[in-house]
Amino acid sequence: MILGKIEKDEKRVKFNVPIFCTDCNKSVPGRIISGEKYSQTREFKTELEHFKKNYLCGICRDKKRRQKN
């Protein structure tokens, strides 16, 4: 998953951040990728925290989508 801004020819940084579904609490595999400059900003940390608080796994996201229709 890519978070933030990655400029052209900028080095990419990969983070192994524990991410859990906010609905069913399942662990979600994967990494966060960001640009080197952006990953050192306060804006990145804020965006990452918001992402972790609102993340839904695919199953929960589909359930929510079906309930709306």
MONOR-V975653 format. One record per backbone hydrogen bond with DSSP energy under -1.0 kcal/mol. CO is the residue of the C=O (numbers start at 0). NH is the residue of the N-H. E is the energy in kcal/mol with one decimal. If there is no record, write none. Layout:
co: (CO/CO)
nh: (NH/NH)
e: (E/E)
This chain:
co: (0/6/10/12/14/18/20/25/31/32/33/34/36/37/40/41/42/43/44/45/46/47/48/49/54/56/57/58/59/60/61/62/63/64)
nh: (32/9/35/33/31/27/24/20/14/2/12/38/39/40/44/45/46/47/48/49/50/51/52/53/21/60/61/62/63/64/65/66/67/68)
e: (-2.7/-1.8/-2.0/-2.2/-2.4/-2.8/-1.2/-2.5/-2.8/-2.6/-3.3/-2.2/-1.1/-1.7/-1.3/-2.3/-2.4/-2.7/-2.2/-2.2/-2.3/-2.4/-1.8/-1.3/-2.8/-2.5/-2.1/-2.1/-2.3/-2.0/-2.4/-1.9/-1.3/-1.1)
